[in-house]
Amino acid sequence: MTHADLADAVLLRACRREPVPHTPVWFMRQAGRSLPEYRKVREGVAMLEACFRPDLVTEITLQPVRRYGVDAAIFFSDIVVPLKAVGVDLDIVPGVGPVVADPIRTPADLDRLPPLTADDVTTVAEGVRQVVGELGPTPLIGFAGAPFTLASYLVEGGPSRNHVRTKALMYGDEATWHALLDRLAGIAGEFLRVQVEAGASAVQLFDSWVGALPLADYRRYVLPHSARALSAVADLGVPRIHFGVGTGELLGAMGEAGAEVVGVDFRVPLDEAARRVGPGRALQGNLDPAAVFAPWPAVAERVRAVLAAADGLEGHVFNLGHGVLPETDPAVLQRVVDLVHASTAH
Ligand code: CP3
């Protein structure tokens, strides 16, 4: 597969808002616990250990591509991998999520968060090269956690519903907040860069929890840092996707952060999202990940509704509005992929 063929991949064309032979589709969290073949290879291997083993990363990244024929692979890793790589004492606890031993809340704590260099993540780069070598014409999406979402884990010490300590720091000590987000923007940007330089064809910045903020606070405390993380790969010519959950009020501002594609959760229909984001951006989304548990005719109806709302958009990448839930039936996702491809082919 030559470089020119990959550059013409349907996903990349849609991200660039060029004409496509069909709407491309992939799923956030497509590699993971909904797949029996994933659970099998992960037996006895801790999540973070798996992320630093190129052989496992390659196998797991390829599993959903083989199974579903999706239009992109997403690199198997986690948003906390670069934090672990710079020395933060953390673990991913099954059923809980990332847990940080000593939370970061003061200027002195920032000493425990040095910048990331490519040398810290050589096994990640090796994993990307292996995956890309095996993927052929299917593009690989690299990713990083956005500064706000990473900060939430670091400041809270783990997953959080209300982000109370995060907001206490953000509103109460703005200088330390900006210093922390500046560090995280550097780490996220470098982590994206490493993946693209190793062969990833696109990147996604996950700001999963930023929907916890009102627009004015997003602009003041977050947007400049997310923009800086995205700008770290601006010169590399790959499409950048910028995604968050519960971000209906933030879509316009997120569109200003620099990414070519804005990811939309399931709460805002894509035609309305396009009005909020404005022209010059492709959209990604946005079938409710819980909707795939309904009987197939209802799922199909909702898939068609997403496609209808996307009709006339400059560029559309079909996805769920958030990650695949672990209990999801892979056979239903297969039918979703096939329906999107068949009903948009021309
Ligand atoms: O398929 C893919 O999308 C690629 C792999 C991927 C993982 N995490 C693997 C993973 C990606 C893109 C992520 C990103 C990630 N990690 C995000 C942003 C995306 C989102 O869902 O909003 C966030 C917030 C995290 C933090 C995190 N890591 C959580 C909340 C969890 C779940 C904890 C649990 O057990 O319920 C993890 C662990 C994790 N990351 C798993 C996987 C497959 C599950 C661990 C396992 O399989 O043992």
Residues whose N, C-alpha, C, O or C-beta is under 5 A from the ligand:
A	BS01	CP3	F27 M28 R29 Q30 A31 G32 R33 M47 I74 F75 F76 S77 D78 I79 I92 V93 P94 G95 V96 G97 P98 F206 S208 G323
